[in-house]
Amino acid sequence: MIRIESNKIGLTRRLICMMMLIIAGVSAMAEKPVAKKLFVFGDSMTGWMAERLQAYGEKNGFEVSTLIWDGATIKKYGNNSEKLKKYISSNDPDAVIVCLGMNEMASPNPEVQLGGSLAKIKSAAGNVPILWVGPCAWPGKPQWGPALDSWLKKAMGDGHYYSSQKLTLPRQSNTNPHPTREGMNTWTDHIVDWIESGDAAIALPGYAAPAKAFSRPKNYTYLKMKSPL
């Protein structure tokens, strides 16, 4: 009889603990800032990603503005952080999404080579939350990426970094790292799912699948590789 009562007490305690964890999780998600305005910037991967996000936004009540700089690197944005700050400020976003790092995937020591540049990019955003989307794997080069991915994840912190290394995405060719349009849409869907899961530092007003595959943001800035920021 004593053993039965003890088991009941143990079960009750476990149920209470589970309820407390659920309540804490719901509370944490409720406290996350809801982003109704996103500013998306980065390298050549950014354009189609922003267009897919804008399609989500039109369905769910948020808007996207974007800055695409072909061939851009963490170092290039870091070296132009004052101009980047002006871009962010003029768009007045609730959150910033960065798609950057593909052109520095082979960096052997990213913390030393890129640490200062990353700090400048984060400073340019000020108090605006950043979600950094890490680069997808480079076809045929599995040795590229893991070091950069690991460092960025640590440097950005929980809720602020999405690792894309393990995603399977159709590419434009066997050697071209750029995903196809379908691949970019799939990549973006994974990012939206991550935000919806509660693991990201922000929330969105909604997550319903968009009626159309993509939509060009009204505020869309595209810069060629040799263009100044």
Secondary structure as GFF3:
##gff-version 3
##sequence-region A 1 229
A	DSSP	alpha_helix	2	31	.	.	.	ID=ss1
A	DSSP	beta_strand	37	42	.	.	.	ID=ss2
A	DSSP	alpha_helix	46	60	.	.	.	ID=ss3
A	DSSP	beta_strand	63	69	.	.	.	ID=ss4
A	DSSP	alpha_helix	74	79	.	.	.	ID=ss5
A	DSSP	alpha_helix	81	91	.	.	.	ID=ss6
A	DSSP	beta_strand	95	99	.	.	.	ID=ss7
A	DSSP	three_ten_helix	102	104	.	.	.	ID=ss8
A	DSSP	alpha_helix	110	125	.	.	.	ID=ss9
A	DSSP	beta_strand	130	133	.	.	.	ID=ss10
A	DSSP	alpha_helix	146	156	.	.	.	ID=ss11
A	DSSP	beta_strand	161	162	.	.	.	ID=ss12
A	DSSP	alpha_helix	181	197	.	.	.	ID=ss13
A	DSSP	beta_strand	219	223	.	.	.	ID=ss14
###
